[in-house]
Amino acid sequence: MKFENAKTLVMDAKELFSLPDIYFQLNEMIHDPRFSVADIGSVIAKDPGLSARLLRLVNSSFYGFQSKVDTISRAISIVGLDDLYHLIISTCVVDSFAEISSDLVDMTDFWLRSVHCGVVARLLANECPGLNAERLFLVGLLHDIGSLAIYQKIPELAGQVLKAIGRDRRMLDTVEQNVLGFTHAQVGRELLSSWGLPSSLYEVVAFYRHPELAINHKLDVLVLNLASRLVDDRVYARPVEHTVLEFSDHTLDVLRLERIQIVAVMEQADNEYLQIFEQLLPSKQASQGIVRPN
């Protein structure tokens, strides 16, 4: 089976790829001033799994709060509604898609790489003035979500793509375009848009492979592009010092980043992303073949 474009694939996959009802309820409440923090907290508290996951994340070294956060209402007051919204999306997506199986890829490795990219994007955003670190974590986590739809709906063509690129993900979008007629980033854009997520998320995912084409949210797109390249090279044991030399001076100037900062970010991410993975996906165990920093 072949689809005309990314949008038709996502339309065909709507029932397979959907978010839980609680996400849509909370999304409406968070963006409606008639609902208070207490109202939002009471809805979250009715879902023990979501409550526990959010509290684990807020109490992790990822946030670094000095005192323990033990209630949803306190978590909301500390983190804020915008960042809570990003955490809810992260948790709901992972809950909904963590158990999707694929004969094409190891799904634990898929989520490990996704979480790693999210952590790197968040840490890079912390180094760039004016960027929302939680939003960058979310787009890093979701940047490859379109691949899951491709694996499920057109596995034979997806297998051709994976065979053609081997271990070189730098070739991925070119080969996808040739074989499928569209890319995983375009599918990701359509999928996130179909969930009613804001353009600040789906446009970043759409253009992360080609940041020069982005019209809006250009800084976020640049950060996600750097994060994905760093994580891809880390997975294949390429030294981070080699990867950062490929980043243009113009890109680094725009983001106000130094190469030495990026190297430090990767060292920190290597120490943090497994912990975040275990909190987001407690039912999965990290693969034994993870490439550790030298």
C-alpha positions in Angstrom: 0.0 0.0 0.0 1.2 3.5 -0.8 -0.2 6.8 0.4 -0.3 10.0 -1.7 1.1 12.2 1.0 1.8 12.4 4.8 -1.7 13.8 5.5 -3.5 10.8 3.9 -1.4 8.4 5.9 -2.3 10.1 9.1 -6.0 10.3 8.2 -5.9 6.5 7.6 -4.1 6.0 10.9 -6.3 8.2 13.2 -7.8 5.3 15.1 -4.5 3.7 15.7 -2.7 6.9 16.8 -4.9 8.8 19.3 -4.4 10.4 22.6 -6.5 9.5 25.7 -9.6 11.4 26.6 -8.0 12.9 29.7 -5.5 14.8 27.5 -8.3 16.6 25.6 -10.1 17.3 28.9 -7.0 18.8 30.5 -6.0 20.6 27.3 -9.4 22.4 27.3 -9.2 23.3 31.1 -5.6 24.6 30.9 -6.5 27.0 28.1 -9.8 28.1 29.7 -9.5 30.8 32.4 -12.7 29.7 34.0 -10.9 26.6 35.4 -8.7 27.1 38.4 -5.5 25.3 39.4 -7.5 23.3 41.9 -9.9 22.2 39.1 -7.1 21.0 36.9 -5.4 19.3 39.8 -8.5 17.4 40.8 -8.8 16.0 37.3 -5.2 14.8 37.2 -5.6 13.3 40.7 -8.3 11.0 39.3 -5.7 9.3 37.1 -3.3 7.6 39.4 -0.9 6.7 36.6 -0.7 10.2 35.3 -0.4 11.7 38.8 2.5 9.4 39.7 4.3 10.0 36.5 4.1 13.8 36.8 5.2 13.8 40.4 8.2 11.6 39.5 9.3 13.9 36.8 8.8 17.1 38.9 10.9 15.5 41.7 13.7 14.3 39.4 17.1 16.0 39.0 15.7 17.2 35.7 14.0 20.0 37.6 16.3 20.2 40.6 13.8 21.4 43.2 15.3 21.5 46.7 12.2 20.2 48.5 10.1 17.2 47.7 6.9 18.0 45.6 4.3 15.6 47.0 1.0 17.0 45.6 -0.3 17.8 42.1 -1.4 21.2 43.2 2.1 22.0 44.4 3.5 20.6 41.2 1.3 22.9 39.2 2.2 26.0 41.3 5.9 25.3 41.0 6.1 24.2 37.4 3.4 26.5 36.0 0.5 25.7 33.6 2.5 26.0 30.4 5.1 23.6 31.5 2.5 21.3 33.0 0.8 21.2 29.6 4.0 20.0 28.0 4.5 17.4 30.6 1.0 16.1 30.2 1.4 15.8 26.5 4.7 13.9 27.0 3.2 11.5 29.5 0.0 10.9 27.4 1.9 10.3 24.2 4.3 7.9 25.8 1.5 6.0 27.6 -0.4 5.7 24.3 2.4 4.6 22.1 4.9 2.9 24.4 3.5 -0.5 23.7 3.1 -0.2 19.9 5.1 -3.1 18.5 7.2 -3.1 15.3 9.2 -5.8 13.6 11.3 -3.0 12.0 12.9 -1.4 15.1 13.5 -2.2 18.8 10.8 0.0 20.4 12.8 0.4 23.6 15.7 1.8 21.6 13.2 4.1 19.7 12.0 5.6 23.0 15.5 5.8 24.5 16.7 7.8 21.5 13.5 10.0 21.7 14.0 10.7 25.4 17.7 11.4 24.9 16.9 13.9 22.1 14.3 15.6 24.4 16.8 15.9 27.2 19.5 17.3 24.9 17.0 19.8 23.4 15.9 20.9 26.8 19.5 21.4 28.0 20.5 23.3 24.9 17.4 25.5 25.3 18.5 26.4 28.8 21.7 27.8 27.3 19.9 29.9 24.8 18.2 33.1 26.1 14.5 33.3 25.6 13.7 29.7 24.7 11.1 27.5 26.5 13.1 24.5 27.7 10.0 22.3 28.4 8.6 22.9 25.0 12.0 21.9 23.5 12.0 18.7 25.6 8.5 17.9 24.2 9.5 18.4 20.5 12.6 16.4 21.1 10.6 13.6 22.5 8.1 13.7 19.6 10.4 14.6 16.7 10.4 11.0 15.4 6.8 10.1 16.1 6.0 10.2 12.4 8.2 7.1 12.0 5.9 5.1 14.2 3.0 5.8 11.9 5.1 4.9 8.9 6.2 1.6 10.5 2.6 0.6 11.3 0.9 1.7 8.1 3.5 0.9 5.4 6.0 -1.6 7.0 7.3 -3.0 3.7 8.2 0.5 2.3 9.6 1.5 5.8 11.8 -1.6 5.7 13.2 -0.5 2.3 14.0 2.9 3.8 15.8 1.4 6.8 17.7 -1.1 4.7 18.8 1.7 2.3 20.1 4.0 5.1 21.8 1.3 7.1 23.2 3.1 10.2 23.4 6.5 8.6 20.3 8.5 9.7 21.7 11.6 7.9 20.3 10.0 4.7 16.9 9.3 6.2 14.7 12.1 4.8 16.3 11.9 1.3 15.6 8.2 1.1 12.1 8.6 2.6 11.3 11.1 0.0 12.5 8.8 -2.8 10.8 5.7 -1.5 7.6 7.0 0.2 7.1 10.4 -1.4 7.2 12.2 2.0 9.2 12.1 5.2 8.7 11.1 8.8 8.9 14.8 9.8 6.0 15.6 7.5 4.0 12.7 9.0 4.9 13.9 12.5 3.6 17.4 11.6 0.3 16.0 10.4 -0.1 13.7 13.4 0.6 16.4 16.0 -1.7 18.8 14.1 -4.5 16.2 14.1 -4.3 16.1 17.9 -4.9 19.8 18.1 -1.4 20.6 19.3 -0.1 24.2 18.8 1.9 25.2 15.7 4.8 25.9 18.0 5.1 22.1 18.3 4.1 20.7 14.9 6.0 23.3 12.8 9.2 22.6 14.7 8.9 18.9 14.1 8.0 19.5 10.4 11.2 21.5 9.7 13.8 20.1 12.1 15.7 18.3 9.3 15.8 21.4 7.2 15.8 24.4 9.5 16.6 26.8 6.7 13.1 26.2 5.4 11.3 27.2 8.6 9.5 30.5 8.7 8.2 30.4 12.2 9.8 29.2 15.5 13.2 29.2 13.8 15.3 29.1 17.0 13.3 26.1 18.3 13.9 24.4 14.9 17.6 25.1 15.1 17.9 23.7 18.6 16.0 20.5 17.6 18.1 20.1 14.5 21.3 20.3 16.7 19.9 17.9 19.3 18.8 15.2 16.8 22.2 15.3 15.1 24.0 15.1 18.4 22.0 12.1 19.5 22.2 10.3 16.2 26.0 10.6 16.3 26.1 9.5 20.0 24.1 6.4 19.2 26.6 5.5 16.5 29.6 6.2 18.8 30.7 9.3 16.9 32.6 11.7 19.3 30.6 14.8 20.1 33.7 16.9 19.5 33.5 15.9 15.8 29.8 16.6 15.5 30.0 20.1 16.9 32.7 21.1 14.4 30.0 20.6 11.7 27.7 23.2 13.2 28.1 26.5 11.3 29.3 29.6 13.1 26.2 31.4 11.9 23.9 28.9 13.6 25.8 29.0 16.8 25.8 32.9 16.7 22.1 32.9 16.2 21.6 30.7 19.2 24.3 32.4 21.2 25.9 29.0 21.8 29.6 28.1 22.1 30.8 24.7 21.0 32.2 24.1 24.5 28.7 24.6 25.9 27.3 21.9 23.6 30.0 19.4 24.7 29.1 20.1 28.3 25.4 19.7 27.5 26.0 16.3 26.0 27.9 15.2 29.1 25.1 16.3 31.3 22.5 14.6 29.1 24.4 11.3 29.1 24.0 11.4 32.9 20.3 12.3 32.9 18.4 10.8 30.1 18.2 7.2 31.4 16.6 8.5 34.6 14.0 10.4 32.6 13.4 7.4 30.4 12.7 5.2 33.5 10.3 7.8 34.8 8.4 8.2 31.5 8.5 4.5 30.6 8.7 2.6 33.9 7.5 -0.7 32.3 10.5 -0.7 29.9 14.1 -1.5 30.7 16.9 0.3 28.9 18.8 -1.7 26.3 22.1 -3.1 27.4 23.8 -1.9 24.2 23.5 1.8 25.0 26.6 3.7 23.9 28.1 5.4 26.9 30.4 8.4 26.7 34.1 7.7 26.7 
